[in-house]
Amino acid sequence: MIPGRKFWGWGVTKADLSEGQKKDVAGRMEGLFDISGLKLSPPPTLAEIEIAEPDITPPDSLSGICATDRWERAAHTYGKGFPDIVRAYGRDFKIAPDIVALPNNESDVVNLLDWCSREGVAVIPYGGGSSVVAGTEPEVGNGYNGALSIDMRNINKVLEIDRTSRAANIEAGIYGPALEAALKPENLTLRHFPQSFQFSTLGGWIATRSGGHYATMGTHIDEFVENVRMITPSGLIETRRLPASGAGPSPERFLIGSEGAMGIITSAWMRLQDRPVFRENAALLFPDFLSASEAVRAVLQAGLYPSNIRILDAAEAWFNKVHEGNEAVMVLGFESADHELGAWMQRALECCREHGGALPDEGADTSTEGRNTEGIAGAWRDAFINMPYIWEALVAMGMISETYETAVTWERFPEFHETVITEMKKHMAEICGGGFISCRFTYAYPDGPSPYYSITAPSKKGSQLSMGAELKSAISELFIKLGGTITHHHAVGRYHHKWYKQERSELFGEALRAAKGVLDPSGIMNPGVIIDPVR
């Protein structure tokens, strides 16, 4: 496990906010909502929490890879979503898994699944535990004799690098930093950097269809997967390693995004890239968010495909201390390992200017060498890294702080966006007495963007969870009603399951259930995720 990793919240303790930063966050909230006396609840300690004795005991043949100590069980209880942090700070660990298994190879995984199938034990696959949709939560109901969390962190090697084809065979339990470190000597990179990069694994990225570094084109991990190995209760599935194939429905695509409901991903061949050496970066201001969104559409439909084209509305920029004015902000960037990018940047800037975009006066906001570390772009980069720690602090002081991401086609976006902002302000006023909502684009496509909405609102003591759930339900219903998706890159998990069922057709749901019946006949794999529990 990563040294200093929290069992109750995001990241590691050494990177947490300082006392001064926490006071600053509290002060900003007090000013924003005209309240006083906000204080952060202290995080839980292992001595304070109650964890029941395990209901199950592994056989002697598996006991050497199974842990039942308090830290492991507590650390595998929750992900990193809003309800998770609230319950963790409330010292509620009653759903902790009975056992945490730490397999060392595929044979261990096979033996664990065989035992769980025989004994009716639910299996919760666990990568880095960064899920914000309860995808790794051992809340499995009463139809099982216990719950086993299978942590893949010991299956963590880069097995082979094919430099000619620019691909690598990588085990699923490897964390992001270790993966990139192993590829660096070959001057290669996966270039997949989700916000959870430091605390998530390759297997988790594939299982949840993670969104990574690129704001355009290869936004999801899907595009980088060349082959997958998955251990299911019925046996091994391994797809062929090919650059492409037209032979029937893609088996890789079936396994990508299966969220542990069919089996456990153990390794994959991944398409790599040469490490970029040419970069062009700029930050622009726009009179309003819709003008900025039209600029994004123009850049994408011109076929320029920047590596980064993220826009923040004025509220998002203010909240994250990126820009204090009333303008929307764009962070724009191109990367290449092969060629200079000036022509691409200049054409993108032309598209932006046609929609009201302007470069700020500060020279630090444009760069042709390396990454931006100053100005608007640098401020956004720092905010993005610190965001989860600030978010945890907000939750610890009793605020409701949530994010909701979706995707919608361009022709629907203006009405979609206006309705979401208007309706969510109404809901926050009714439920919380007020609230703050902001929006940014995380990813974009020629046919539509992925808007990412963030809300912060005060809660009543003892009602933080229920009020948050009410807001979550309201915005989720809005997304579906207005033609958006329930999730663009945060996965389905248990939190989104209700709305995922509305989004997909019932016949497709039946096909998924039939496939699960073949691969997982005892119904032990991650019950309640993607498919309704079968017990």
FIBAKE-181437 format. One record per residue (C-alpha): y, x negated, z; residue in one letter. Coordinates in pm, 1 decimal. Layout:
REM FIBAKE-181437
{rec {Y,X,Z},'A'}
...
REM end
This chain:
REM FIBAKE-181437
{rec {0.0,0.0,0.0},'M'}
{rec {356.9,-114.6,-67.3},'I'}
{rec {492.2,-294.6,244.9},'P'}
{rec {736.2,-82.1,440.0},'G'}
{rec {648.0,235.4,247.6},'R'}
{rec {749.2,552.6,430.2},'K'}
{rec {483.4,808.3,510.8},'F'}
{rec {746.5,1083.6,548.2},'W'}
{rec {989.5,1034.8,259.4},'G'}
{rec {1107.5,841.2,-39.9},'W'}
{rec {1058.6,470.1,-94.7},'G'}
{rec {1067.9,189.7,160.4},'V'}
{rec {1261.2,168.2,484.2},'T'}
{rec {1442.7,-155.8,391.8},'K'}
{rec {1608.1,14.9,92.4},'A'}
{rec {1720.1,318.8,290.9},'D'}
{rec {2087.0,407.0,327.7},'L'}
{rec {2284.3,216.1,588.6},'S'}
{rec {2435.7,404.5,882.1},'E'}
{rec {2773.6,376.4,710.8},'G'}
{rec {2637.9,524.8,389.2},'Q'}
{rec {2474.5,810.9,580.4},'K'}
{rec {2804.4,887.3,754.7},'K'}
{rec {2977.1,883.1,416.2},'D'}
{rec {2725.7,1133.8,274.2},'V'}
{rec {2770.2,1359.1,578.9},'A'}
{rec {3149.2,1336.8,549.9},'G'}
{rec {3142.4,1433.8,182.7},'R'}
{rec {2924.7,1736.8,262.4},'M'}
{rec {3149.2,1843.8,549.1},'E'}
{rec {3450.9,1827.0,320.0},'G'}
{rec {3272.8,2000.6,32.7},'L'}
{rec {3149.6,2295.8,239.3},'F'}
{rec {3413.1,2305.3,514.9},'D'}
{rec {3161.0,2248.7,791.2},'I'}
{rec {3149.5,1998.7,1074.8},'S'}
{rec {2907.9,1808.5,1294.3},'G'}
{rec {2643.7,1723.9,1035.0},'L'}
{rec {2387.6,1484.9,1178.7},'K'}
{rec {2070.9,1343.4,1030.2},'L'}
{rec {1745.8,1426.8,1202.5},'S'}
{rec {1549.8,1110.6,1281.1},'P'}
{rec {1239.2,1055.6,1069.5},'P'}
{rec {902.1,1118.9,1232.2},'P'}
{rec {691.1,850.9,1391.8},'T'}
{rec {311.9,843.3,1386.7},'L'}
{rec {306.8,900.6,1763.2},'A'}
{rec {499.6,1227.7,1726.2},'E'}
{rec {284.6,1403.5,1469.9},'I'}
{rec {-39.4,1592.0,1521.4},'E'}
{rec {-324.2,1531.9,1280.3},'I'}
{rec {-648.9,1717.9,1339.5},'A'}
{rec {-981.9,1540.9,1351.3},'E'}
{rec {-1153.4,1527.0,1010.0},'P'}
{rec {-1383.5,1816.1,924.6},'D'}
{rec {-1607.7,1595.1,712.2},'I'}
{rec {-1777.6,1258.7,745.4},'T'}
{rec {-1856.8,1041.1,443.4},'P'}
{rec {-2211.8,911.6,400.0},'P'}
{rec {-2279.2,554.0,505.5},'D'}
{rec {-2288.8,447.8,141.2},'S'}
{rec {-1920.0,547.1,102.3},'L'}
{rec {-1782.2,477.4,449.6},'S'}
{rec {-1666.2,127.9,351.3},'G'}
{rec {-1413.2,268.4,104.6},'I'}
{rec {-1299.7,561.8,319.7},'C'}
{rec {-1016.0,562.5,572.0},'A'}
{rec {-936.6,816.4,842.1},'T'}
{rec {-657.3,636.5,1028.2},'D'}
{rec {-339.5,828.7,1103.8},'R'}
{rec {-110.5,634.0,872.8},'W'}
{rec {-325.9,677.8,561.9},'E'}
{rec {-382.5,1046.4,627.3},'R'}
{rec {-13.8,1109.6,699.3},'A'}
{rec {97.9,913.2,391.6},'A'}
{rec {-132.1,1119.6,169.1},'H'}
{rec {-21.0,1458.7,302.4},'T'}
{rec {295.4,1517.3,101.4},'Y'}
{rec {468.2,1412.8,-216.5},'G'}
{rec {844.7,1365.3,-239.9},'K'}
{rec {973.9,1715.0,-319.9},'G'}
{rec {1230.0,1907.9,-116.0},'F'}
{rec {970.5,2116.2,77.1},'P'}
{rec {769.1,1799.7,142.9},'D'}
{rec {1060.6,1618.3,307.0},'I'}
{rec {1155.1,1925.1,512.1},'V'}
{rec {802.0,1963.6,648.3},'R'}
{rec {765.8,1591.3,712.8},'A'}
{rec {1091.3,1579.6,910.8},'Y'}
{rec {964.7,1888.9,1093.0},'G'}
{rec {659.9,1684.9,1204.8},'R'}
{rec {425.2,1928.7,1030.5},'D'}
{rec {119.7,1737.5,906.1},'F'}
{rec {-144.2,2003.5,964.2},'K'}
{rec {-261.1,1991.9,599.9},'I'}
{rec {-335.3,1617.3,607.5},'A'}
{rec {-646.5,1523.2,407.6},'P'}
{rec {-962.4,1469.3,610.1},'D'}
{rec {-1031.7,1136.5,442.2},'I'}
{rec {-848.2,892.6,216.2},'V'}
{rec {-1083.7,711.0,-21.3},'A'}
{rec {-990.2,374.7,-174.6},'L'}
{rec {-1237.5,307.9,-458.0},'P'}
{rec {-1262.2,-42.5,-600.4},'N'}
{rec {-1417.6,45.0,-937.1},'N'}
{rec {-1537.2,332.3,-1153.1},'E'}
{rec {-1877.6,339.3,-983.6},'S'}
{rec {-1705.5,415.9,-655.3},'D'}
{rec {-1518.4,701.6,-820.3},'V'}
{rec {-1843.5,841.7,-964.3},'V'}
{rec {-2014.5,826.3,-624.9},'N'}
{rec {-1720.5,992.9,-450.6},'L'}
{rec {-1713.6,1280.1,-698.9},'L'}
{rec {-2092.5,1324.2,-675.0},'D'}
{rec {-2071.5,1350.0,-296.3},'W'}
{rec {-1777.5,1591.6,-304.7},'C'}
{rec {-1952.0,1813.2,-562.0},'S'}
{rec {-2262.6,1835.9,-343.4},'R'}
{rec {-2071.3,1901.8,-22.3},'E'}
{rec {-1799.4,2132.4,-153.4},'G'}
{rec {-1515.5,1892.1,-72.8},'V'}
{rec {-1186.3,1927.2,-261.4},'A'}
{rec {-1068.6,1610.2,-438.8},'V'}
{rec {-699.6,1525.3,-464.1},'I'}
{rec {-637.7,1237.7,-710.8},'P'}
{rec {-354.0,1014.7,-585.9},'Y'}
{rec {-156.3,755.9,-781.2},'G'}
{rec {165.4,660.7,-604.7},'G'}
{rec {230.6,991.7,-432.1},'G'}
{rec {574.0,1040.4,-589.0},'S'}
{rec {504.0,1396.7,-704.8},'S'}
{rec {788.0,1642.4,-645.4},'V'}
{rec {575.7,1947.8,-736.4},'V'}
{rec {298.7,1925.9,-472.9},'A'}
{rec {63.9,1769.6,-725.3},'G'}
{rec {-101.7,1547.7,-462.7},'T'}
{rec {-85.2,1789.7,-169.0},'E'}
{rec {-420.1,1864.3,0.6},'P'}
{rec {-339.0,2233.4,50.9},'E'}
{rec {-662.0,2376.5,-90.2},'V'}
{rec {-731.6,2697.4,103.7},'G'}
{rec {-1047.4,2794.3,287.6},'N'}
{rec {-1297.7,2767.6,2.9},'G'}
{rec {-1377.8,2401.7,67.9},'Y'}
{rec {-1545.8,2213.6,349.4},'N'}
{rec {-1272.3,1953.1,354.0},'G'}
{rec {-1022.2,1760.2,143.7},'A'}
{rec {-1055.4,1403.3,16.1},'L'}
{rec {-757.4,1213.7,-125.8},'S'}
{rec {-869.3,947.7,-374.3},'I'}
{rec {-608.5,670.2,-389.4},'D'}
{rec {-652.4,449.9,-697.3},'M'}
{rec {-440.5,155.1,-577.4},'R'}
{rec {-731.3,-93.5,-575.0},'N'}
{rec {-815.3,-26.8,-941.2},'I'}
{rec {-505.4,-204.7,-1062.5},'N'}
{rec {-559.6,-476.3,-1322.7},'K'}
{rec {-442.4,-543.3,-1676.6},'V'}
{rec {-789.5,-598.1,-1824.2},'L'}
{rec {-704.2,-713.4,-2174.9},'E'}
{rec {-401.7,-769.7,-2396.9},'I'}
{rec {-429.6,-729.5,-2773.2},'D'}
{rec {-120.3,-918.2,-2888.4},'R'}
{rec {-192.0,-854.5,-3256.3},'T'}
{rec {-198.9,-475.9,-3220.1},'S'}
{rec {54.0,-491.7,-2937.3},'R'}
{rec {-154.9,-298.9,-2684.9},'A'}
{rec {-320.8,-355.3,-2348.7},'A'}
{rec {-613.2,-211.8,-2156.1},'N'}
{rec {-476.0,-129.9,-1811.3},'I'}
{rec {-635.5,19.1,-1500.5},'E'}
{rec {-484.6,340.6,-1372.5},'A'}
{rec {-395.6,235.1,-1018.3},'G'}
{rec {-146.9,-34.3,-1115.7},'I'}
{rec {210.2,25.0,-998.5},'Y'}
{rec {502.8,-9.1,-1237.4},'G'}
{rec {639.8,-346.5,-1120.5},'P'}
{rec {294.5,-510.8,-1124.1},'A'}
{rec {225.4,-373.9,-1472.6},'L'}
{rec {547.0,-517.6,-1614.5},'E'}
{rec {493.4,-851.0,-1436.4},'A'}
{rec {148.8,-884.3,-1594.6},'A'}
{rec {285.2,-818.3,-1944.1},'L'}
{rec {591.4,-1041.7,-1918.2},'K'}
{rec {414.1,-1375.9,-1992.9},'P'}
{rec {321.6,-1230.1,-2334.3},'E'}
{rec {682.5,-1116.3,-2384.4},'N'}
{rec {557.8,-758.0,-2393.4},'L'}
{rec {659.1,-444.9,-2208.7},'T'}
{rec {549.2,-84.1,-2179.0},'L'}
{rec {919.3,10.2,-2144.2},'R'}
{rec {833.9,316.2,-1935.2},'H'}
{rec {1066.7,330.9,-1637.7},'F'}
{rec {1070.0,668.0,-1460.9},'P'}
{rec {1295.0,698.5,-1156.8},'Q'}
{rec {979.4,658.1,-947.4},'S'}
{rec {883.7,335.8,-1134.5},'F'}
{rec {855.4,121.3,-820.4},'Q'}
{rec {641.3,377.0,-638.7},'F'}
{rec {420.0,527.6,-910.0},'S'}
{rec {120.1,424.6,-1116.8},'T'}
{rec {4.0,426.0,-1476.4},'L'}
{rec {-263.3,686.0,-1399.7},'G'}
{rec {-6.1,910.1,-1237.0},'G'}
{rec {228.2,875.8,-1536.1},'W'}
{rec {-48.1,979.2,-1775.8},'I'}
{rec {-182.1,1260.1,-1559.5},'A'}
{rec {163.7,1417.2,-1521.0},'T'}
{rec {314.8,1343.0,-1863.9},'R'}
{rec {583.9,1133.8,-1703.1},'S'}
{rec {925.2,1080.5,-1862.5},'G'}
{rec {1038.5,719.0,-1873.4},'G'}
{rec {1312.2,486.9,-1993.3},'H'}
{rec {1393.4,625.9,-2332.8},'Y'}
{rec {1632.7,918.8,-2356.7},'A'}
{rec {1516.3,979.8,-2715.9},'T'}
{rec {1195.0,940.2,-2915.1},'M'}
{rec {930.9,795.7,-2675.2},'G'}
{rec {1053.9,1001.2,-2382.4},'T'}
{rec {710.8,1090.5,-2246.0},'H'}
{rec {420.2,860.3,-2165.2},'I'}
{rec {221.2,1053.8,-2429.1},'D'}
{rec {358.1,841.1,-2711.5},'E'}
{rec {231.4,518.9,-2555.9},'F'}
{rec {-127.5,625.0,-2482.6},'V'}
{rec {-379.8,485.1,-2730.7},'E'}
{rec {-702.2,567.9,-2544.3},'N'}
{rec {-802.7,710.1,-2204.1},'V'}
{rec {-1103.2,680.1,-1973.1},'R'}
{rec {-1151.9,966.0,-1727.3},'M'}
{rec {-1428.6,1016.5,-1472.5},'I'}
{rec {-1507.7,1386.3,-1430.0},'T'}
{rec {-1767.4,1544.2,-1197.9},'P'}
{rec {-1979.2,1595.5,-1511.6},'S'}
{rec {-1948.1,1239.2,-1636.7},'G'}
{rec {-1727.1,996.0,-1826.4},'L'}
{rec {-1487.3,1089.7,-2106.7},'I'}
{rec {-1359.1,799.2,-2311.6},'E'}
{rec {-1149.6,857.2,-2620.4},'T'}
{rec {-1158.7,623.5,-2918.7},'R'}
{rec {-894.9,354.7,-2950.9},'R'}
{rec {-708.2,429.3,-3274.6},'L'}
{rec {-347.4,410.7,-3393.8},'P'}
{rec {-376.4,774.1,-3505.7},'A'}
{rec {-638.2,1028.2,-3606.2},'S'}
{rec {-649.6,1365.0,-3776.8},'G'}
{rec {-999.7,1441.2,-3652.0},'A'}
{rec {-961.7,1774.3,-3476.6},'G'}
{rec {-759.7,1846.3,-3161.1},'P'}
{rec {-657.7,1523.4,-2991.5},'S'}
{rec {-880.3,1439.6,-2692.9},'P'}
{rec {-609.0,1210.6,-2552.0},'E'}
{rec {-358.9,1494.8,-2552.6},'R'}
{rec {-604.7,1712.7,-2364.0},'F'}
{rec {-639.7,1455.4,-2086.9},'L'}
{rec {-268.6,1362.6,-2072.3},'I'}
{rec {-100.4,1608.7,-1839.7},'G'}
{rec {-425.4,1737.3,-1688.2},'S'}
{rec {-285.6,1653.1,-1341.8},'E'}
{rec {-621.2,1571.2,-1184.9},'G'}
{rec {-763.8,1918.8,-1249.5},'A'}
{rec {-1033.9,1787.9,-1483.9},'M'}
{rec {-1107.9,1441.5,-1348.8},'G'}
{rec {-962.8,1105.0,-1251.5},'I'}
{rec {-809.0,869.8,-1507.2},'I'}
{rec {-938.4,517.4,-1445.9},'T'}
{rec {-788.3,316.8,-1733.8},'S'}
{rec {-609.6,344.4,-2065.0},'A'}
{rec {-517.9,136.8,-2366.4},'W'}
{rec {-140.2,153.1,-2389.8},'M'}
{rec {88.8,83.0,-2686.6},'R'}
{rec {336.1,-191.0,-2596.0},'L'}
{rec {660.7,-328.9,-2734.1},'Q'}
{rec {824.1,-667.0,-2758.0},'D'}
{rec {1078.9,-712.9,-2482.8},'R'}
{rec {1428.8,-622.2,-2604.8},'P'}
{rec {1680.3,-902.3,-2658.4},'V'}
{rec {1958.2,-716.5,-2839.8},'F'}
{rec {2156.6,-451.7,-2655.4},'R'}
{rec {2467.4,-244.9,-2716.5},'E'}
{rec {2609.7,-28.0,-2437.9},'N'}
{rec {2909.8,198.9,-2399.9},'A'}
{rec {3044.0,470.4,-2173.0},'A'}
{rec {3258.1,756.5,-2300.9},'L'}
{rec {3456.4,1044.8,-2158.4},'L'}
{rec {3462.4,1396.9,-2306.9},'F'}
{rec {3694.2,1689.4,-2235.0},'P'}
{rec {3400.8,1906.6,-2123.6},'D'}
{rec {3022.8,1909.8,-2097.8},'F'}
{rec {2959.3,2123.1,-2406.2},'L'}
{rec {3164.0,1885.2,-2622.5},'S'}
{rec {2952.5,1599.0,-2488.7},'A'}
{rec {2634.4,1795.3,-2563.1},'S'}
{rec {2746.7,1850.3,-2923.1},'E'}
{rec {2799.7,1475.3,-2953.6},'A'}
{rec {2444.4,1417.0,-2830.7},'V'}
{rec {2314.1,1658.7,-3093.0},'R'}
{rec {2514.9,1484.2,-3366.0},'A'}
{rec {2382.4,1140.1,-3270.5},'V'}
{rec {2022.4,1261.5,-3258.0},'L'}
{rec {2037.4,1456.8,-3581.0},'Q'}
{rec {2191.1,1154.2,-3752.0},'A'}
{rec {1862.3,976.2,-3683.3},'G'}
{rec {2015.7,703.0,-3464.6},'L'}
{rec {1781.8,751.1,-3164.2},'Y'}
{rec {1955.0,544.7,-2893.6},'P'}
{rec {1746.4,423.4,-2601.8},'S'}
{rec {1997.2,585.1,-2367.4},'N'}
{rec {2223.7,882.8,-2430.2},'I'}
{rec {2272.1,1061.2,-2100.9},'R'}
{rec {2563.0,1289.7,-2025.2},'I'}
{rec {2693.2,1402.4,-1685.6},'L'}
{rec {2919.3,1698.4,-1627.7},'D'}
{rec {3230.3,1637.2,-1417.0},'A'}
{rec {3059.4,1770.6,-1104.2},'A'}
{rec {2759.8,1538.6,-1146.7},'E'}
{rec {2987.1,1240.2,-1210.4},'A'}
{rec {3197.4,1319.0,-902.4},'W'}
{rec {2899.9,1381.5,-674.3},'F'}
{rec {2744.7,1044.7,-765.1},'N'}
{rec {3075.6,853.6,-754.6},'K'}
{rec {3055.9,769.5,-1122.9},'V'}
{rec {3389.8,919.2,-1230.7},'H'}
{rec {3655.6,1111.8,-1037.1},'E'}
{rec {3822.4,1304.1,-1320.4},'G'}
{rec {3753.6,1640.6,-1483.0},'N'}
{rec {3586.7,1488.9,-1788.0},'E'}
{rec {3219.6,1476.7,-1875.3},'A'}
{rec {3067.2,1128.5,-1896.7},'V'}
{rec {2829.6,979.3,-2152.5},'M'}
{rec {2627.4,662.3,-2102.4},'V'}
{rec {2514.9,534.4,-2442.8},'L'}
{rec {2287.6,243.6,-2524.3},'G'}
{rec {2074.2,84.7,-2796.4},'F'}
{rec {1799.6,-178.3,-2753.6},'E'}
{rec {1594.1,-385.9,-2995.8},'S'}
{rec {1365.7,-686.6,-2992.5},'A'}
{rec {1423.8,-742.8,-3362.5},'D'}
{rec {1780.5,-690.9,-3480.5},'H'}
{rec {2141.5,-661.9,-3380.8},'E'}
{rec {2266.0,-310.1,-3316.1},'L'}
{rec {2637.1,-305.2,-3389.1},'G'}
{rec {2602.8,-72.0,-3688.0},'A'}
{rec {2400.8,180.4,-3486.4},'W'}
{rec {2652.0,176.9,-3201.6},'M'}
{rec {2950.6,212.4,-3433.6},'Q'}
{rec {2799.4,514.5,-3610.0},'R'}
{rec {2710.8,673.7,-3274.2},'A'}
{rec {3068.6,621.8,-3152.7},'L'}
{rec {3195.1,789.3,-3469.5},'E'}
{rec {2975.8,1091.5,-3394.1},'C'}
{rec {3107.6,1098.8,-3038.1},'C'}
{rec {3472.3,1074.3,-3143.3},'R'}
{rec {3421.9,1367.2,-3379.5},'E'}
{rec {3343.7,1575.7,-3071.3},'H'}
{rec {3624.8,1453.1,-2849.6},'G'}
{rec {3461.6,1145.8,-2699.5},'G'}
{rec {3678.9,849.3,-2607.9},'A'}
{rec {3613.6,505.1,-2463.5},'L'}
{rec {3787.5,450.1,-2129.4},'P'}
{rec {4052.6,179.8,-2108.3},'D'}
{rec {3843.1,-37.2,-1875.0},'E'}
{rec {3685.0,-315.1,-2077.9},'G'}
{rec {3390.3,-325.4,-1837.3},'A'}
{rec {3261.4,0.9,-1981.1},'D'}
{rec {3146.2,-151.8,-2310.4},'T'}
{rec {2905.4,-439.4,-2345.6},'S'}
{rec {2725.1,-619.9,-2623.6},'T'}
{rec {2528.9,-865.0,-2412.5},'E'}
{rec {2279.9,-766.3,-2144.3},'G'}
{rec {2296.0,-457.0,-1929.1},'R'}
{rec {2607.8,-294.5,-1795.3},'N'}
{rec {2669.6,-379.3,-1430.6},'T'}
{rec {3029.1,-261.7,-1406.0},'E'}
{rec {3241.5,40.6,-1486.5},'G'}
{rec {3102.7,388.4,-1548.9},'I'}
{rec {2765.9,271.1,-1682.3},'A'}
{rec {2711.3,38.0,-1388.5},'G'}
{rec {2813.5,306.6,-1140.4},'A'}
{rec {2563.4,547.6,-1295.1},'W'}
{rec {2285.4,289.4,-1283.2},'R'}
{rec {2349.9,227.6,-911.9},'D'}
{rec {2368.1,600.5,-842.5},'A'}
{rec {2039.7,661.6,-1024.9},'F'}
{rec {1861.2,401.9,-811.7},'I'}
{rec {2007.8,528.2,-483.0},'N'}
{rec {1978.6,898.3,-566.8},'M'}
{rec {1641.8,966.0,-398.2},'P'}
{rec {1757.3,800.2,-74.9},'Y'}
{rec {2078.2,1006.8,-72.8},'I'}
{rec {1874.8,1316.9,-145.0},'W'}
{rec {1645.4,1249.1,152.2},'E'}
{rec {1950.1,1201.8,376.0},'A'}
{rec {2087.4,1538.8,263.8},'L'}
{rec {1758.7,1708.4,348.1},'V'}
{rec {1746.8,1529.6,685.6},'A'}
{rec {2088.8,1671.7,776.6},'M'}
{rec {1970.0,2026.8,707.3},'G'}
{rec {2107.2,2073.7,355.9},'M'}
{rec {1919.9,2229.5,67.7},'I'}
{rec {1913.0,1963.4,-201.7},'S'}
{rec {1700.4,2029.5,-507.5},'E'}
{rec {1672.6,1940.9,-873.9},'T'}
{rec {1547.5,2159.6,-1157.3},'Y'}
{rec {1476.9,2019.0,-1503.7},'E'}
{rec {1393.3,2200.9,-1822.5},'T'}
{rec {1427.0,2183.4,-2201.5},'A'}
{rec {1567.1,2431.0,-2451.0},'V'}
{rec {1657.8,2436.0,-2819.3},'T'}
{rec {2014.2,2357.6,-2927.3},'W'}
{rec {2103.6,2704.8,-3052.7},'E'}
{rec {2016.8,2850.5,-2712.2},'R'}
{rec {2175.4,2580.1,-2500.4},'F'}
{rec {2540.9,2697.0,-2468.6},'P'}
{rec {2446.1,3045.4,-2345.4},'E'}
{rec {2154.9,2904.3,-2144.5},'F'}
{rec {2378.6,2656.4,-1964.8},'H'}
{rec {2659.0,2902.3,-1892.0},'E'}
{rec {2413.5,3157.8,-1754.8},'T'}
{rec {2232.1,2906.7,-1533.6},'V'}
{rec {2556.7,2775.4,-1382.8},'I'}
{rec {2700.1,3125.1,-1328.1},'T'}
{rec {2384.1,3280.0,-1186.6},'E'}
{rec {2300.0,2988.2,-959.5},'M'}
{rec {2649.0,2991.8,-809.8},'K'}
{rec {2595.8,3361.7,-734.6},'K'}
{rec {2254.5,3298.9,-579.7},'H'}
{rec {2384.3,3013.1,-364.4},'M'}
{rec {2673.6,3230.8,-247.3},'A'}
{rec {2438.0,3515.4,-156.0},'E'}
{rec {2166.7,3301.2,5.6},'I'}
{rec {2362.2,3009.3,151.7},'C'}
{rec {2722.3,3124.5,163.8},'G'}
{rec {2812.3,2877.7,-110.7},'G'}
{rec {2681.0,2573.2,-288.6},'G'}
{rec {2738.2,2295.1,-540.2},'F'}
{rec {2569.4,2271.8,-879.8},'I'}
{rec {2590.1,1999.6,-1143.1},'S'}
{rec {2413.0,1911.8,-1465.0},'C'}
{rec {2319.3,1609.0,-1669.1},'R'}
{rec {2103.5,1545.1,-1974.2},'F'}
{rec {1803.3,1327.5,-1898.1},'T'}
{rec {1644.2,1334.6,-2245.4},'Y'}
{rec {1735.4,1476.5,-2583.0},'A'}
{rec {1568.2,1557.6,-2914.5},'Y'}
{rec {1693.9,1653.9,-3259.1},'P'}
{rec {1600.3,2016.0,-3182.1},'D'}
{rec {1716.9,2039.4,-2821.9},'G'}
{rec {1812.4,1873.9,-2490.9},'P'}
{rec {1652.9,1844.3,-2148.8},'S'}
{rec {1920.8,1958.0,-1901.5},'P'}
{rec {1868.9,1857.3,-1538.7},'Y'}
{rec {2040.5,2073.8,-1276.7},'Y'}
{rec {2107.0,1956.9,-920.8},'S'}
{rec {2211.2,2181.8,-635.1},'I'}
{rec {2327.7,2115.1,-280.7},'T'}
{rec {2390.8,2395.4,-33.6},'A'}
{rec {2408.3,2445.8,342.8},'P'}
{rec {2116.6,2615.1,515.4},'S'}
{rec {2066.5,2808.7,835.4},'K'}
{rec {1873.3,2641.9,1114.2},'K'}
{rec {1506.3,2724.1,1082.8},'G'}
{rec {1551.2,2867.2,731.3},'S'}
{rec {1581.8,2551.5,522.7},'Q'}
{rec {1242.4,2597.6,358.7},'L'}
{rec {1266.9,2971.0,294.6},'S'}
{rec {1621.5,2950.8,156.8},'M'}
{rec {1521.7,2661.1,-68.4},'G'}
{rec {1220.4,2857.5,-192.1},'A'}
{rec {1444.4,3156.0,-271.7},'E'}
{rec {1674.5,2938.5,-482.5},'L'}
{rec {1378.5,2771.4,-651.3},'K'}
{rec {1234.9,3108.1,-747.3},'S'}
{rec {1569.1,3230.4,-881.6},'A'}
{rec {1628.7,2934.4,-1112.6},'I'}
{rec {1265.9,2919.7,-1226.1},'S'}
{rec {1278.0,3284.4,-1329.8},'E'}
{rec {1602.4,3212.0,-1514.2},'L'}
{rec {1449.8,2920.9,-1705.8},'F'}
{rec {1159.9,3132.2,-1830.8},'I'}
{rec {1376.8,3436.6,-1906.5},'K'}
{rec {1628.4,3230.4,-2106.5},'L'}
{rec {1366.5,3052.5,-2318.3},'G'}
{rec {1344.0,2720.9,-2134.2},'G'}
{rec {1037.7,2544.6,-1997.2},'T'}
{rec {952.6,2536.5,-1628.6},'I'}
{rec {933.4,2157.1,-1644.3},'T'}
{rec {1017.2,1886.4,-1895.6},'H'}
{rec {883.6,1585.2,-1703.8},'H'}
{rec {818.9,1670.4,-1336.0},'H'}
{rec {476.6,1824.9,-1410.3},'A'}
{rec {333.7,2158.8,-1293.5},'V'}
{rec {163.9,2083.1,-962.6},'G'}
{rec {143.8,2369.7,-716.7},'R'}
{rec {516.9,2443.9,-703.1},'Y'}
{rec {544.7,2532.8,-1073.6},'H'}
{rec {204.0,2693.6,-1116.8},'H'}
{rec {330.6,3054.6,-1103.5},'K'}
{rec {584.9,2997.3,-1380.6},'W'}
{rec {356.3,2774.9,-1586.2},'Y'}
{rec {118.5,3071.5,-1610.6},'K'}
{rec {406.5,3281.3,-1747.5},'Q'}
{rec {497.3,3009.8,-1998.3},'E'}
{rec {151.0,2960.7,-2145.1},'R'}
{rec {-50.3,3235.8,-2311.4},'S'}
{rec {-328.9,3400.2,-2114.0},'E'}
{rec {-581.7,3308.8,-2383.3},'L'}
{rec {-487.0,2940.6,-2354.6},'F'}
{rec {-526.8,2971.7,-1977.8},'G'}
{rec {-878.7,3104.7,-2031.8},'E'}
{rec {-955.8,2810.4,-2260.1},'A'}
{rec {-839.5,2568.8,-1987.3},'L'}
{rec {-1055.2,2745.9,-1729.1},'R'}
{rec {-1354.8,2722.3,-1960.4},'A'}
{rec {-1297.1,2348.5,-2011.0},'A'}
{rec {-1268.4,2296.7,-1636.3},'K'}
{rec {-1595.1,2484.0,-1591.9},'G'}
{rec {-1767.2,2226.5,-1812.5},'V'}
{rec {-1602.4,1915.0,-1668.1},'L'}
{rec {-1580.3,2029.7,-1305.6},'D'}
{rec {-1848.6,2295.4,-1252.9},'P'}
{rec {-1810.2,2292.1,-872.9},'S'}
{rec {-1433.5,2339.6,-897.9},'G'}
{rec {-1347.9,2049.9,-667.8},'I'}
{rec {-1077.1,1876.3,-871.0},'M'}
{rec {-720.5,1931.8,-746.2},'N'}
{rec {-756.9,2305.1,-677.6},'P'}
{rec {-452.8,2513.1,-765.1},'G'}
{rec {-304.0,2264.6,-1012.5},'V'}
{rec {-282.5,2374.2,-1380.3},'I'}
{rec {-567.6,2621.8,-1323.4},'I'}
{rec {-616.1,2882.3,-1048.9},'D'}
{rec {-860.0,2773.1,-775.7},'P'}
{rec {-1216.4,2878.1,-854.9},'V'}
{rec {-1324.7,2904.1,-490.0},'R'}
REM end
